[in-house]
């Protein structure tokens, strides 16, 4: 079987790591894979290729801001991908995140439809059934027709124009006669959202994102790390995320929760802070982004509790990674995380209620039996979110697609 993966990144970020794990796993099974990606380091391995130049990405982003349209530009990288598909001759094209200023999405899909290429599309966000939003949050216009977008100035940002109605209807038309298309999502929460969209008649399969629970995300000894950080408190709450202080990841809420708990014997460790030197609180240790996954696993293992303050997550790899390291989750109800860390492995409250989160943290730290044991958390993650389970599930979908 020949599989071509397409994603905005490769080997980094959440989707890029997933794509590389899939590529490596299917190569190990004897299949032939190749990955086309748009952004990042262009010299990762011999079975991947960066198809977009930085100049074309910047141009696409600039045109999006000027015109309000996104996913309509990048002619050179789009043609490069089409040429790659014709040369590689895949049995299956597996699309992941293809927004991010590196493809003309409609042109690519028209080619896939014309050539009747079997296409699997894993939605990691809401971008493909909304006018432009990766996360629609509380807006429900996508259920009927996007227009007058309340997030028009958010990513992908437009300075003046709102073309969400056009982009919504163009996507609707694009999917209408996409015959050889299958769709998967990483969570039931996202699948239910897709079913409420114009794609509601499509069959949607849920395949949870996978992590390496054998070699990377497992319980680590953290004595040396704790000592190096100078932590002497009895309890530790860890919060990890890319760009943790962004509005989407909600690091500002962690600061408020830490302030509410300043008299407790607790240290908050925040990983993924762009400017860690700007956070000055006696019970907070802030750290920049950590790229080494093994080092990251030590920080997950450091906590008694993992704190999630995101607005919305369509899966939440950090919740799965935390459980794999034996640490339960407390935070805001951000969509899919409740599914990833169900009762016993996680506790969630309405978004923004820092007082309630602080109370849960205090109670759970002092009464650890409110959650499953560390070993139970680890086993739950291995049983539900291991790479091997993800790979086997995708292999079943691929096999089924090849029969049609």
VENZI-V443909 format. One record per pair of residues at least 6 apart in sequence whose C-alpha atoms are under 6 Angstrom apart, sorted by the first residue. I is the first residue (numbers start at 1). J is the second residue. Records with the same first field share a line. If there is no record, write none. Layout:
# VENZI-V443909
I=J, J
This chain:
# VENZI-V443909
1=31
2=32, 33, 90, 91
3=33, 90, 92, 93
4=33, 34, 35, 90, 93
5=35, 94, 95
6=35, 36, 37, 95, 96
7=37, 96, 97, 98
8=37, 38, 39, 97, 98
9=16, 37, 38, 39
10=16
11=17, 20
23=33
34=47, 48
35=48
36=48, 49, 50
37=50
38=50, 51, 52, 102
42=50
51=77
52=77
57=101, 102
60=73, 101
61=101
64=70
65=157, 158, 159
68=158, 161, 162, 163
71=103, 104, 105
72=104
73=104
74=102, 103, 104
78=103, 104
92=118, 119
93=119
94=119, 120, 121
95=121
96=121, 122
113=178
118=180
119=181
120=181, 182, 183
121=183
122=183, 184, 185
123=185
125=134
126=134, 135
127=133, 134
130=142, 168
131=146, 164, 167, 168
143=197
146=164, 165
147=164, 165
152=158
183=204
184=204, 205, 206
185=191, 206
186=206, 207, 208, 209, 315
187=206, 208, 315
189=336
190=314
210=385, 386, 387, 390
211=386, 387
212=386, 387
213=386
216=294
217=297, 324, 325
218=324, 325
219=301, 325
220=298, 301
222=302
233=265, 266
234=265
235=266
236=266, 267, 268, 303, 304
237=268, 303, 304, 305, 306
238=268, 269, 303, 306, 307
239=270, 306, 307
240=270, 271
241=272
242=272
243=272, 273
244=251, 272, 273
245=251
248=310, 311
249=310
250=309, 310
257=354, 358
267=283, 284
268=284
269=284, 285, 286
270=286
271=287, 288
272=288, 289
273=287, 288
274=288
276=286, 287
300=322
301=325
305=327, 328, 329
306=329
307=329, 330, 331
308=331
309=331, 332
311=334
312=334, 335
313=334, 335, 336
314=336
315=336
316=337
323=377, 378, 381
324=378, 381
326=374, 377, 378
328=345, 346
329=346
330=346, 347, 348
331=348
332=348, 349, 350, 351
333=348, 349, 350, 351
344=371, 372
345=371
364=370
